[in-house]
Amino acid sequence: MPEGTSPAAPVATAASPSKSPAGAAPAGPGPAAKESTAGMLFGIGAYVLWGLLPLYFFILMPAGAVEIVANRVVWSLLFCALLITVTRAWGALAVALKDRRVFGSLAAAAFLIAINWLTYTYGVTTGQAVETSLGYFINPLVSVLLGVLVLKERLRPLQWAAVGVGLVAVGVLTYSYGKLPWIALTLAFSFGLYGFVKNRVGSKVDAITSLSVETMVLAPLAAVAMVVLAAGGSSTLTSQGPGHFWLLLASGVITAVPLLFFGASARRLPMTTIGLLQYFAPVLQFLVALLVFREAMTVERWIGFGVVWLALLLLTLDMLRTARRNSLARRAARRQAA
């Protein structure tokens, strides 16, 4: 997801424990440290699950991209309805549906994520998982570019350098693939725009409410797709045995759980840390494509990926440097106010 830079989280230090009454044990980690640790675990869990998602799509074959995504939408909606019932959050959902601005933004986000899911699933199920990982590697660069084109933001020198190197990488990869890497670019731009639209909603809706509204928007189309596939005899939901049936139904849980983990992480960690954790997913996708799916990587593609990673290194250095500068500025302001 597109992430902005924000002050870095306080770093826990091994300071001497404050003195306590005689015989009392030193205090354990404070609430802030525990929250930070939980945030890291939730964040790693979310991105690891997303990174291993190609394995799930692989075992769902011979189901195609349209059937997988249609099932993913329908069963996610049912799972969200269950979660909302358990957490008694129907009121929050009603508020989101009544707010035209929120509903409009989430409806737009729904169609963007549908494009993203269809493209991603198509890439994995057609032996192009390496290119799908490329899409999420270049997503941070696209997010920066969208900031310039849509929000008219001014980039810092390292950000400009990263975008320039990223454009060179696209040229190298276009040469190595013999065509524009449209799967990677579609994934990067659809997810970048998805994040931009969701940022407009901000904190008005929580993760489950957001996913519920998005799947509600897509569910009629997904249901029609499932009926058409079944009528045409190309549906695999009930034709590949009970194991396949339950695996497809599990797509609701598999979609919602990492999103819940991510939401729990984002509430506990600064955006700088989230921005670094997001590289877990494409790295794992890349490794799965190479080591499990045995997809080929030519020398030209290695060079192209290397240029992409150089661009990401520049972007990460800028993010860390800016976070450190903001943190120092805040500390100086607190000292002056004291």
C-alpha positions in Angstrom: 0.0 0.0 0.0 1.2 3.5 -0.6 2.8 4.8 2.5 3.8 8.3 3.4 6.6 9.1 5.7 6.0 9.8 9.3 8.1 10.1 12.4 9.9 7.0 13.4 8.7 5.0 16.3 10.6 5.5 19.6 13.4 3.1 19.9 13.4 1.0 23.1 16.7 1.4 25.0 18.2 -0.6 27.8 17.9 2.1 30.3 18.4 1.4 34.0 15.1 0.6 35.6 13.8 3.2 38.0 14.1 2.4 41.6 11.1 0.6 43.2 10.3 -0.3 46.7 12.7 -2.8 48.3 12.2 -6.3 47.1 10.0 -5.3 44.2 10.9 -6.8 40.8 12.0 -4.4 38.0 9.1 -3.3 35.9 8.7 -5.2 32.6 8.3 -3.7 29.2 5.9 -0.7 29.1 2.6 -0.6 27.3 4.2 1.3 24.4 6.9 -1.4 23.9 4.3 -4.1 24.0 2.1 -2.3 21.5 5.1 -1.9 19.2 6.0 -5.5 19.4 2.4 -6.6 18.7 2.3 -4.2 15.8 5.4 -5.7 14.3 4.1 -9.3 14.7 0.7 -8.3 13.1 2.5 -6.5 10.3 4.9 -9.4 9.5 1.9 -11.8 9.7 -0.1 -9.7 7.2 2.7 -9.4 4.6 3.9 -13.0 5.0 0.3 -14.2 4.3 0.1 -11.9 1.3 3.5 -13.0 0.1 2.4 -16.7 0.2 -0.9 -16.1 -1.5 0.4 -17.5 -4.9 0.6 -20.9 -3.3 -3.1 -20.7 -2.4 -4.0 -19.8 -6.0 -1.8 -22.5 -7.3 -3.6 -25.3 -5.4 -6.9 -23.9 -6.5 -6.1 -24.7 -10.2 -7.8 -25.6 -12.6 -10.0 -22.7 -11.4 -9.2 -19.6 -13.4 -8.8 -16.0 -12.4 -12.4 -15.0 -12.8 -13.8 -17.9 -10.8 -11.2 -17.4 -8.0 -11.9 -13.7 -7.7 -15.7 -14.2 -7.8 -15.5 -16.7 -5.0 -13.1 -14.5 -3.1 -15.6 -11.6 -3.2 -18.7 -13.7 -2.3 -17.2 -15.6 0.6 -15.4 -12.6 1.9 -18.7 -10.8 2.1 -20.2 -13.7 4.1 -17.2 -13.8 6.4 -17.4 -10.0 7.0 -21.1 -10.3 7.8 -20.1 -12.9 10.4 -17.4 -10.7 11.9 -19.7 -7.7 12.0 -22.3 -9.7 13.8 -19.8 -11.0 16.3 -18.3 -7.6 17.0 -21.8 -5.9 16.8 -20.5 -3.4 14.2 -23.7 -3.2 12.1 -24.1 0.4 13.2 -20.7 1.4 11.7 -21.6 -0.3 8.5 -24.9 1.6 8.3 -23.1 4.9 8.8 -20.7 4.1 6.0 -23.5 3.2 3.6 -25.4 6.4 4.4 -22.4 8.7 3.9 -22.4 9.4 0.2 -18.8 10.5 0.1 -17.5 7.5 2.1 -19.7 5.1 0.0 -18.6 6.6 -3.3 -14.9 6.4 -2.3 -15.3 2.8 -1.2 -17.2 1.9 -4.4 -14.4 3.3 -6.5 -11.9 1.4 -4.3 -13.9 -1.8 -4.9 -13.5 -1.6 -8.7 -9.8 -0.8 -8.4 -9.1 -3.7 -6.1 -11.2 -6.0 -8.4 -8.9 -5.0 -11.3 -5.9 -5.7 -9.0 -7.2 -9.1 -7.8 -8.1 -10.2 -11.3 -4.7 -9.2 -12.7 -2.8 -10.7 -9.9 -4.7 -14.0 -10.0 -4.3 -14.2 -13.8 -0.6 -13.7 -13.5 -0.1 -16.4 -10.9 -2.3 -19.0 -12.6 -0.7 -18.4 -16.0 2.9 -18.9 -14.9 3.8 -15.2 -14.5 4.2 -14.9 -10.8 7.6 -13.3 -11.1 6.0 -10.4 -13.0 3.3 -10.1 -10.3 6.0 -9.7 -7.6 7.5 -7.0 -9.8 4.2 -5.1 -9.6 4.4 -4.9 -5.8 8.1 -4.0 -5.9 7.4 -1.0 -8.0 4.2 0.0 -6.2 6.0 2.4 -3.8 7.5 4.1 -6.8 4.1 4.4 -8.4 2.7 5.9 -5.1 5.4 8.6 -5.2 4.6 9.3 -8.8 0.9 9.5 -8.1 1.7 12.1 -5.4 3.3 14.3 -8.0 0.6 13.8 -10.7 -2.5 13.8 -8.6 -1.6 15.7 -5.4 0.9 18.0 -6.9 3.5 17.1 -4.3 7.0 18.3 -4.4 9.5 15.5 -4.4 12.8 15.4 -2.6 16.0 14.8 -4.6 16.3 11.1 -3.6 12.6 10.6 -4.5 13.2 12.0 -7.9 16.3 9.8 -8.3 14.2 6.7 -7.3 11.5 7.6 -9.8 14.0 8.1 -12.5 15.8 4.8 -11.8 12.4 3.1 -11.7 11.6 4.4 -15.2 14.9 3.1 -16.5 14.0 -0.3 -14.9 10.7 -0.4 -16.8 12.6 0.2 -20.0 15.1 -2.6 -19.2 12.3 -5.0 -18.3 10.3 -4.1 -21.4 13.4 -5.1 -23.4 13.9 -8.3 -21.5 10.2 -9.4 -21.7 9.9 -8.3 -25.3 6.8 -6.3 -24.3 5.6 -3.8 -21.8 5.3 -5.6 -18.4 1.6 -4.8 -18.3 0.8 -7.2 -15.5 3.3 -5.5 -13.2 2.2 -2.0 -14.2 -1.5 -2.8 -13.9 -0.9 -4.2 -10.4 1.2 -1.2 -9.3 -1.1 1.5 -10.6 -4.4 -0.2 -9.5 -3.0 -0.8 -6.0 -1.5 2.7 -5.9 -4.8 4.3 -6.9 -6.7 2.0 -4.5 -4.5 3.3 -1.7 -5.0 6.9 -2.8 -8.8 6.5 -2.8 -8.8 4.7 0.6 -6.6 7.5 2.1 -9.4 9.9 1.2 -11.7 7.9 3.5 -9.1 8.0 6.2 -10.1 6.9 9.6 -13.9 7.2 9.0 -14.2 3.5 8.5 -12.4 0.5 10.0 -10.9 -2.3 8.0 -13.8 -4.7 8.3 -16.4 -2.0 7.5 -14.3 -1.0 4.5 -13.9 -4.5 3.2 -17.6 -5.2 3.8 -18.7 -2.2 1.7 -16.2 -3.0 -1.1 -17.4 -6.6 -1.3 -21.0 -5.6 -1.2 -20.4 -3.4 -4.3 -18.7 -6.3 -6.1 -20.9 -9.2 -4.9 -23.6 -8.8 -7.5 -21.1 -9.0 -10.3 -19.3 -11.8 -8.6 -22.5 -13.8 -8.2 -23.4 -13.3 -11.8 -19.9 -14.5 -12.8 -20.3 -17.7 -10.7 -23.7 -18.4 -12.3 -22.4 -17.9 -15.8 -19.4 -20.2 -15.2 -21.7 -22.8 -13.7 -24.2 -22.6 -16.6 -21.3 -22.9 -19.1 -19.9 -26.0 -17.4 -16.6 -24.3 -16.6 -17.1 -23.8 -12.9 -14.8 -25.9 -10.6 -16.5 -25.2 -7.3 -18.4 -28.5 -7.2 -16.6 -30.5 -9.9 -13.2 -31.0 -8.3 -14.1 -32.8 -5.1 -14.9 -31.6 -1.5 -11.3 -30.5 -0.8 -11.4 -28.0 -3.7 -14.9 -26.8 -2.7 -13.8 -26.0 0.9 -10.6 -24.4 -0.3 -12.6 -22.0 -2.5 -14.9 -21.2 0.3 -11.9 -20.5 2.5 -11.0 -17.6 0.3 -13.2 -15.3 2.5 -11.1 -16.1 5.5 -7.8 -15.9 3.5 -8.8 -12.5 2.2 -10.0 -11.0 5.5 -7.4 -12.3 8.0 -4.3 -10.5 6.6 -6.3 -7.4 6.2 -7.3 -7.6 9.9 -3.6 -8.2 10.8 -2.6 -5.1 8.7 -5.2 -2.9 10.3 -4.0 -4.0 13.8 -0.4 -3.3 12.7 -1.2 0.1 11.2 -2.8 1.3 14.4 0.4 0.4 16.4 3.3 1.3 14.1 4.4 4.5 12.3 4.0 4.6 8.6 7.8 4.4 8.2 7.9 1.0 9.7 4.9 -0.2 7.7 6.6 1.1 4.6 9.6 -1.1 5.3 7.5 -4.2 6.2 5.6 -4.0 2.9 8.7 -5.4 1.1 8.1 -8.8 2.8 5.2 -9.6 0.4 6.9 -9.1 -3.0 10.1 -10.7 -1.8 8.2 -13.9 -0.7 6.2 -13.8 -4.0 9.5 -13.6 -5.9 11.0 -16.5 -4.0 7.9 -18.6 -4.5 7.9 -17.9 -8.2 11.6 -18.9 -8.5 11.9 -21.8 -6.0 8.4 -23.4 -6.1 7.0 -22.5 -9.5 10.5 -22.7 -11.2 9.8 -19.7 -13.4 12.7 -18.6 -15.6 14.8 -15.5 -15.0 17.0 -14.4 -17.8 20.1 -12.2 -17.3 18.2 -9.2 -18.7 15.4 -9.7 -16.2 17.9 -10.0 -13.3 19.3 -6.7 -14.5 15.9 -5.1 -14.7 14.9 -6.3 -11.2 18.3 -5.1 -9.9 17.6 -1.6 -11.2 14.1 -1.8 -9.5 15.8 -2.8 -6.2 18.2 0.1 -6.6 15.3 2.5 -6.9 13.6 1.0 -3.8 16.9 1.4 -1.9 17.0 5.1 -2.8 13.3 5.5 -1.8 13.9 3.7 1.5 17.0 5.8 2.4 14.9 8.9 1.8 12.1 7.6 3.9 14.4 6.8 6.8 16.3 10.0 6.6 13.1 12.1 6.5 11.7 10.1 9.5 14.9 10.7 11.5 14.8 14.4 10.6 11.2 14.7 11.7 11.9 12.9 14.9 14.8 15.2 15.8 12.7 18.2 15.0 10.0 17.0 17.4 12.5 16.4 20.1 14.0 19.9 19.7 10.5 21.4 19.8 9.7 19.5 23.0 13.0 20.7 24.6 12.1 24.3 23.7 8.6 24.0 25.1 9.9 22.5 28.3 
